Amino acid sequence: MNYKKLFQRLISIIASPKKAWIEISTESPRPDVMGSFVYPLIALCGIAVLLNSFFRDGLAREVYQPALIDMCSYCVSLFGGFFLASWLLDMLRQKLLEHTTDMPGSQLFAGYAMGVVFMAEILAILFPQFFIFKWILQFYVLYVVWEGSDVLFTVTEDKRLAFTALSSVAVIFSPAIIRALFNTLSNTLG
């Protein structure tokens, strides 16, 4: 795993989305967004959850189980949220843009657009006092998706705003939906 490239790509998407999307669209072969970007960032979120639990509650024996459950909750929500967002983006592309199905393209778009979500999660986990910053940063996804929709999918101007808004909702709220379902099931099943 090339973490230097991972962080360069994440910083590029956040600092200059248009340039990053152009770079992504011209890479051949198509980048492996899951193995080189999404999964490592999900793992970093899980590590951040564990570190936060241990710094907050110490290393006592009774801390491990709740910390691991919380870590699983975060990882499952981000993992499932990525696939839900990818599927929703693919459906949105078919219905709104009248494109053919392209799940790898939708996963590429969702994965890199979720880079902002991953960064916001890590910051909110490690620095809980800045939780409001997480929601402010989440809205930056709108800009990232706006720039990416033009480069990756060549969305026409008349559909670009609707596509951007709906795609951003999918990217931002898919992990929250999966997390709510996971927590409900965890609490119900014991």
SULFEN-V909462 format. One record per residue. N is the residue number from 1. PSI is psi in radians with two decimals (* if undefined). Layout:
n/psi
N/PSI
N/PSI
This chain:
n/psi
1/2.23
2/1.59
3/-0.48
4/-0.81
5/-0.66
6/-0.88
7/-0.59
8/-0.74
9/-0.74
10/-0.80
11/-0.68
12/-0.76
13/-0.66
14/-0.75
15/-0.67
16/1.34
17/-0.75
18/-0.84
19/-0.72
20/-0.76
21/-0.66
22/-0.76
23/-0.76
24/-0.75
25/-0.42
26/-0.12
27/2.36
28/2.22
29/2.96
30/2.32
31/2.57
32/1.52
33/-0.60
34/-0.93
35/-0.53
36/-0.13
37/-1.02
38/-0.96
39/-0.78
40/-0.64
41/-0.61
42/-0.74
43/-0.72
44/-0.62
45/-0.74
46/-0.74
47/-0.70
48/-0.69
49/-0.80
50/-0.80
51/-0.77
52/-0.76
53/-0.75
54/-0.66
55/-0.64
56/-0.76
57/-0.07
58/-3.02
59/0.46
60/2.69
61/-0.68
62/-0.05
63/-0.48
64/-0.85
65/-0.89
66/-0.61
67/-0.75
68/-0.65
69/-0.74
70/-0.72
71/-0.77
72/-0.71
73/-0.81
74/-0.82
75/-0.76
76/-0.72
77/-0.69
78/-0.70
79/-0.93
80/-0.65
81/-0.66
82/-0.83
83/-0.63
84/-0.78
85/-0.71
86/-0.79
87/-0.78
88/-0.71
89/-0.70
90/-0.75
91/-0.72
92/-0.73
93/-0.67
94/-0.78
95/-0.84
96/-0.74
97/-0.16
98/0.66
99/2.82
100/2.84
101/2.41
102/1.33
103/-0.75
104/-0.65
105/-0.69
106/-0.66
107/-0.67
108/-0.84
109/-0.84
110/-0.74
111/-0.86
112/-0.60
113/-0.57
114/-0.10
115/-0.69
116/-0.69
117/-0.78
118/-0.78
119/-0.73
120/-0.70
121/-0.82
122/-0.80
123/-0.72
124/-0.57
125/-0.83
126/-0.52
127/1.31
128/-0.42
129/-0.29
130/0.57
131/-0.63
132/-0.55
133/-0.55
134/-0.79
135/-0.56
136/-0.76
137/-0.56
138/-0.61
139/-0.28
140/-0.36
141/-0.63
142/-0.81
143/-0.74
144/-0.76
145/-0.69
146/-0.84
147/-0.71
148/-0.58
149/-0.64
150/-0.69
151/-0.87
152/-0.65
153/-0.04
154/1.09
155/2.35
156/2.69
157/-0.62
158/-0.36
159/-0.09
160/-0.75
161/-0.80
162/-0.77
163/-0.75
164/-0.82
165/-0.85
166/-0.68
167/-0.71
168/-0.71
169/-0.75
170/-0.78
171/-0.72
172/-0.77
173/-0.21
174/-0.82
175/-0.62
176/-0.67
177/-0.81
178/-0.70
179/-0.73
180/-0.76
181/-0.78
182/-0.79
183/-0.66
184/-0.79
185/-0.70
186/-0.76
187/-0.62
188/-0.75
189/-0.13
190/*
